[in-house]
Amino acid sequence: MDDWSAEQYLKFEDERTRPSRDLLAQIPLSAPRKVVDIGCGPGNSTELLVARWPQAEVIGIDTSADMLRRARERLPGYTFIEVNVAHWVPPADADLLFANAIFQWVPDHLRQLQRLLGALPSGGVLAMQMPDNLDEPSHVMMREVAHSGPWRERLADAARAKDLLARPGAYYDALRPLCERIEIWHTVYNHVLEDTTAIVEWVKGTGLRPFVDLLEPMERKEFLREYTARVAAAYQPQADGKVLLRFPRFFVVAIR
């Protein structure tokens, strides 16, 4: 895919940061030495970690140069590293690995989560959140449009990849043998957005990217036209004209 756009992502900064706040509230650490924000993006989640533990060394890692640029502007003086988590080894003194909405993009992420949790010291915490919205209309319709247009062969792999998500029991079975305690839960958010165009703008920064990044400009325009029409039909306005974007998310806090 093309590089991530921090500007597009931050159009919904408050809504995207809310799961980080909820995840952070469930982490039972009082004074971690080193905290790593995996997939730190533009630093909005890193900022929460810095505020919670000002005495800790807080590091952000990400694969996107644009996201890291914005993170460094937001938190000057903190360390941000361009690296793929699949090839990254946690520091020996890391007490918290925090990951907000990143592991759904990581191939074989269950194995990666096992590896990272196993690298933590006793009492260390792996805390992560991932979207669990592949059955929501916003994402079902991405796949439908991908399968129905002249681009269907080029987008076949992207459409299949969006179908892959383990059930909660798989995370429990994979991680429980490596930790003293594990908490697993779902939260369903209903984000209040101005209209259905805002839904399209939201997913342009995340879920739509594996599809539209593979298309030529004219094809991309046609894909978005068809997708936007389907979104408008699926999400009916509320009494005040706004729409609710239902967004389930999956959380895990594992204590080594």
Summary of the structure (lengths in Angstrom):
residues: 256
radius of gyration: 18.6
end to end distance: 34.3
largest distance: 54.9
contacts: 820
relative contact order: 0.16
helix: 45%
strand: 21%
